Amino acid sequence: MIDFIFAQAAAGGDSGWISQILLFGGIILIFYFFMIRPQQKKQKDHKKFVEEIKKGDSVITIGGVHGKIFSVEDDIVIVEVDKGVKMTFEKSAISLEQSKKLNDKK
């Protein structure tokens, strides 16, 4: 009985590995196009946005603080939160432009 099972496994094993490789290759391609590529695009867009921050932009920080850019110095951004209240943040702490968030809600 066991010899019969091994004989069947040996006979069907030639083409099985090719289809298995194609299946795993397809899974990897699907994973790349639906998971990795969109994340890389999002990171690239965020990096471009952070580099283009200028005085007067309304922004939201990662912590949820809403304000207007008061000044930009290298990697430091000073955000005016209220009249006369200014907070200092790293550029990387700026999440998105406030007008984009308002447009997404509509």
C-alpha positions as CSV (number, residue, x, y, z in Angstrom):
1,M,0.0,0.0,0.0
2,I,2.8,2.4,0.9
3,D,4.7,1.5,-2.2
4,F,1.6,2.5,-4.3
5,I,1.4,5.9,-2.7
6,F,5.1,6.6,-3.2
7,A,4.8,5.5,-6.8
8,Q,2.0,8.0,-7.4
9,A,3.9,10.8,-5.7
10,A,7.0,10.1,-7.9
11,A,5.0,10.0,-11.1
12,G,3.2,13.3,-10.6
13,G,6.2,15.3,-9.1
14,D,7.7,16.4,-12.4
15,S,5.3,19.2,-13.4
16,G,4.1,20.0,-9.9
17,W,7.1,22.2,-8.9
18,I,6.8,24.4,-12.0
19,S,3.2,25.2,-11.2
20,Q,4.1,25.8,-7.6
21,I,6.9,28.3,-8.6
22,L,4.4,30.1,-10.9
23,L,1.9,30.3,-8.1
24,F,4.4,31.8,-5.7
25,G,5.7,34.2,-8.4
26,G,2.1,35.4,-9.0
27,I,1.6,35.9,-5.2
28,I,4.8,37.9,-5.0
29,L,3.7,40.1,-8.0
30,I,0.3,40.7,-6.5
31,F,1.8,41.5,-3.1
32,Y,4.2,44.0,-4.8
33,F,1.5,45.8,-6.8
34,F,-1.1,46.0,-4.0
35,M,1.1,46.5,-0.9
36,I,4.7,47.6,-1.5
37,R,4.3,49.9,-4.6
38,P,1.5,52.1,-3.2
39,Q,3.4,52.5,0.1
40,Q,6.6,53.6,-1.7
41,K,4.5,56.2,-3.7
42,K,2.9,57.5,-0.5
43,Q,6.3,57.9,1.1
44,K,7.7,59.7,-2.0
45,D,4.8,62.1,-2.0
46,H,5.1,62.8,1.7
47,K,8.8,63.5,1.3
48,K,8.2,65.9,-1.6
49,F,5.5,67.7,0.5
50,V,7.8,68.1,3.5
51,E,10.6,69.5,1.3
52,E,8.2,72.0,-0.3
53,I,6.7,73.4,3.0
54,K,6.7,77.2,2.9
55,K,5.7,80.1,5.2
56,G,1.9,80.6,5.3
57,D,0.9,77.0,4.6
58,S,-1.9,75.6,6.9
59,V,-0.7,72.2,8.2
60,I,-1.6,69.4,10.6
61,T,1.2,67.7,12.6
62,I,1.4,64.0,13.3
63,G,0.1,64.7,16.8
64,G,-3.0,66.4,15.4
65,V,-1.9,70.1,16.0
66,H,-3.5,72.4,13.4
67,G,-1.6,75.6,12.6
68,K,0.0,77.9,10.0
69,I,3.7,77.8,9.2
70,F,5.4,80.8,10.7
71,S,8.9,80.1,9.5
72,V,11.1,77.3,8.0
73,E,14.7,76.7,8.9
74,D,16.5,73.6,7.6
75,D,14.8,70.7,9.4
76,I,12.9,72.9,11.9
77,V,9.5,74.4,11.4
78,I,7.8,77.0,13.6
79,V,4.0,76.6,13.5
80,E,1.7,79.4,14.7
81,V,-1.1,77.6,16.5
82,D,-3.0,80.6,17.8
83,K,-2.4,84.3,17.8
84,G,1.0,84.7,19.2
85,V,1.4,81.0,20.2
86,K,4.2,79.4,18.3
87,M,5.4,75.8,18.5
88,T,8.6,74.3,17.1
89,F,8.5,71.0,15.2
90,E,10.8,68.9,13.1
91,K,9.8,68.9,9.4
92,S,9.2,65.2,9.6
93,A,6.4,65.8,12.2
94,I,4.3,67.7,9.6
95,S,1.6,65.2,8.4
96,L,-0.3,66.9,5.7
97,E,-1.6,70.2,4.4
98,Q,-4.8,71.3,6.0
99,S,-6.5,72.1,2.7
100,K,-5.9,68.6,1.5
101,K,-7.7,67.2,4.5
102,L,-10.6,69.5,4.0
103,N,-10.8,68.4,0.3
104,D,-10.8,64.7,1.3
105,K,-13.9,65.1,3.5
106,K,-16.0,66.5,0.7
